[in-house]
Amino acid sequence: MEELLKVTETFLIAGRGLLLQPALPWPGSGSFKTFRARVEIQTPAGASTELDAVFTAEHLSLVGGRSRWDIAVVLPDATKQQVPVGSVVRTTPESIRALQGRT
């Protein structure tokens, strides 16, 4: 597994799951399609667990009328206690390629 991100914040969203921050950048080229994959979570305390993740496109409206697309990482079955701030998220090389628009 390869490192994907270090969690800076989490939000529990009813009906969706645990949204991780930071969001991932939109691929500069290629295409992106929503997908599910297993991720490994390593907490700051050293505990490690595998969870299902959904990688989905999110359109953000920003101040000043600007907007952008990001890729959200949502853990449908996770709790904030399982993924504290500072946790490292890892996923497979195949998932990394899909996130970069290289399927």
C-alpha positions as CSV (number, residue, x, y, z in Angstrom):
1,M,0.0,0.0,0.0
2,E,1.1,3.6,-0.8
3,E,0.5,6.7,1.4
4,L,-2.4,8.7,0.1
5,L,-2.9,11.4,2.7
6,K,-2.5,12.4,6.3
7,V,-5.8,13.3,8.0
8,T,-6.1,16.9,9.0
9,E,-9.9,16.9,9.9
10,T,-12.9,14.5,9.8
11,F,-16.6,15.2,9.4
12,L,-19.3,12.6,10.2
13,I,-22.0,13.1,7.6
14,A,-25.3,11.3,8.2
15,G,-26.1,8.9,5.4
16,R,-22.6,9.1,3.8
17,G,-20.0,8.3,6.5
18,L,-16.8,9.9,7.7
19,L,-15.4,12.5,5.3
20,L,-11.7,12.9,5.5
21,Q,-9.7,16.1,4.9
22,P,-7.8,17.1,3.0
23,A,-9.7,16.4,-0.2
24,L,-7.6,15.1,-3.0
25,P,-6.8,17.2,-6.1
26,W,-8.7,16.7,-9.3
27,P,-6.6,14.8,-11.8
28,G,-4.8,17.2,-14.2
29,S,-5.5,14.9,-17.2
30,G,-7.3,11.7,-17.9
31,S,-10.7,11.0,-16.3
32,F,-12.1,10.2,-12.9
33,K,-15.0,7.9,-12.0
34,T,-16.3,7.3,-8.5
35,F,-15.0,4.0,-7.1
36,R,-14.7,2.0,-3.9
37,A,-11.4,0.5,-2.5
38,R,-9.9,-0.8,0.7
39,V,-7.7,1.6,2.6
40,E,-5.3,1.1,5.5
41,I,-5.6,3.6,8.4
42,Q,-2.6,4.0,10.7
43,T,-3.4,6.1,13.7
44,P,-0.9,8.4,15.4
45,A,-0.8,5.9,18.3
46,G,0.3,3.2,15.9
47,A,-2.9,1.1,15.6
48,S,-3.7,-0.1,12.1
49,T,-6.9,-1.2,10.5
50,E,-8.4,-1.7,7.0
51,L,-11.7,0.0,6.0
52,D,-13.8,0.5,2.9
53,A,-13.5,3.9,1.2
54,V,-15.5,5.7,-1.4
55,F,-13.6,8.1,-3.7
56,T,-16.1,10.5,-5.2
57,A,-16.1,13.8,-7.2
58,E,-17.2,16.9,-5.2
59,H,-17.9,20.3,-6.7
60,L,-17.0,23.2,-4.3
61,S,-18.4,26.7,-4.6
62,L,-15.8,29.1,-3.2
63,V,-15.8,32.8,-2.1
64,G,-16.0,35.2,-5.0
65,G,-18.0,33.0,-7.3
66,R,-15.1,30.6,-8.0
67,S,-15.5,26.9,-7.9
68,R,-13.4,23.8,-8.3
69,W,-13.7,20.0,-8.3
70,D,-11.9,17.8,-5.7
71,I,-12.0,14.1,-4.9
72,A,-13.6,13.4,-1.5
73,V,-12.5,10.4,0.6
74,V,-15.5,9.0,2.5
75,L,-15.3,6.0,4.9
76,P,-19.0,4.8,5.0
77,D,-18.6,2.6,8.1
78,A,-15.9,4.4,10.1
79,T,-16.1,6.5,13.3
80,K,-14.1,9.6,14.3
81,Q,-12.5,7.4,17.0
82,Q,-11.1,5.0,14.4
83,V,-9.6,7.8,12.3
84,P,-8.2,10.5,14.5
85,V,-6.6,13.6,13.1
86,G,-3.0,12.7,12.2
87,S,-3.8,9.3,10.9
88,V,-2.1,8.2,7.7
89,V,-4.3,6.7,4.9
90,R,-2.8,4.2,2.5
91,T,-4.2,2.5,-0.5
92,T,-3.2,0.3,-3.4
93,P,-1.1,1.4,-6.4
94,E,-4.2,0.7,-8.6
95,S,-6.3,3.1,-6.6
96,I,-3.5,5.8,-6.8
97,R,-3.5,5.4,-10.6
98,A,-7.3,5.8,-10.7
99,L,-7.1,8.9,-8.5
100,Q,-4.6,10.4,-11.0
101,G,-7.0,9.7,-13.9
102,R,-4.8,6.8,-15.2
103,T,-7.1,3.8,-15.1
